[in-house]
Amino acid sequence: MKELIIAINSGSSSLKFQVYEFPEEKMIAKGLFERIGLATSMDLTYSLDEAKNRRSVEGETHEDAVKFLLEFLLEQKIVADLSEITGVGHRVAHGGEFFKGSCLVDDEALEKIKSLAHLAPLHNPINIMGIEAFKNNLPACPQVAVFDTSFHQTMPEENFLYPIPYHLYEEEGIRRFGFHGTSHQYVAAEAAKSLGKNVEDLKIISCHLGNGGSICAIKNGRSVITSMGFTPLAGIMMGTRCGDIDPSIVTYLGREKQMSFAEIEQMMNQESGFKGVSGISSDARDIEEAFEQGNPKAILAMNMFCGRVKQTIGSYAAELGGLDVLIFTAGIGENSPIIRQLACEGLSFFGVTVDEQRNNSRQSMISQEDGQVAVMVVPTNEERMIVRETNQLIAN
Ligand code: AMP
């Protein structure tokens, strides 16, 4: 009998799935339901091999999507019986301070995840909907929650606290949490594997540069500092998010411009970053194109973005007391040679080099032959990490 594990990533109007066969850890199907809740039907795109297929699916809720997915797995003969699904792993945005690792979702864990909804009001409630839909439709199957935050729970107190009155941490739980933990953990492990080394023996900086971006310093296989904070708005500049700015800008705009909190939040989350600086686009591809055409705002936006990445790499190398591996991952990190090059420019004084030919030819090792730091491009795969974690927990 087959053993299949499904990775689920529920968004506000979407549900992404990937089905893996174990013990080979081989992906055998993936797909995305979109436009959930926007009409009486939703769109499904899926692939079982290379070809992409589309269909429209009756239904309006995440639960309808899950019901359809289970029927679909039977219809496509991916499973002969639903009991072949041995586990479902869910991406959950926020595990607060409570979840220090992935967990099997029993009633108690589910209540705990619900109680953390105030920390991720746009995400945790939707992730819970995904979990509940599977609980209702596949009640005997173990569900696992894999948190974006839990990898960073190893940060020392001096790195996760903000220098504001301590009681705000004690009473309100205000601290740095960090996000993209599944991705940072995955690429660090993959990089170590491809170097033939133990992740515990390496000092690693992982740059997850996508539409959202964060950087993480990893020592002995553990996160010691990461650039996102109490929320995913903090850290480096992103597609539409500002990242770290002087907090007084917020109070200034409220006081002098009578902007509301909602307006300021919208500006910092949706109207800043690449989009806000360039006035062109939030998409790095558009910025690159305009940069190459000599557009001054695009040049400025690129220099700001790469500068912030570089400054963070520098400070994290200082935090680690050295550096063995520098990783680039996610949409920009995996696909933009120019951003990787600019972010590493001038860092040869601490061993970070980029070989132009390797960088431009999609190789995974892009540092120069004699570079002391292994600079690598490692494709992230959060779904694979989710099914790995799920497999481990159900095996235990
Ligand atoms: P993600 O959030 O990981 O899906 O990454 C999205 C970001 O990756 C967007 O800013 C895209 O513009 C960027 N991206 C994707 N492909 C490329 C590419 N070939 N060159 C530059 N940026 C890219």
Residues whose N, C-alpha, C, O or C-beta is under 5 A from the ligand:
A	BS01	AMP	L209 G210 N211 G212 S282 D283 A284 R285 A330 G331 I332 N335 S336
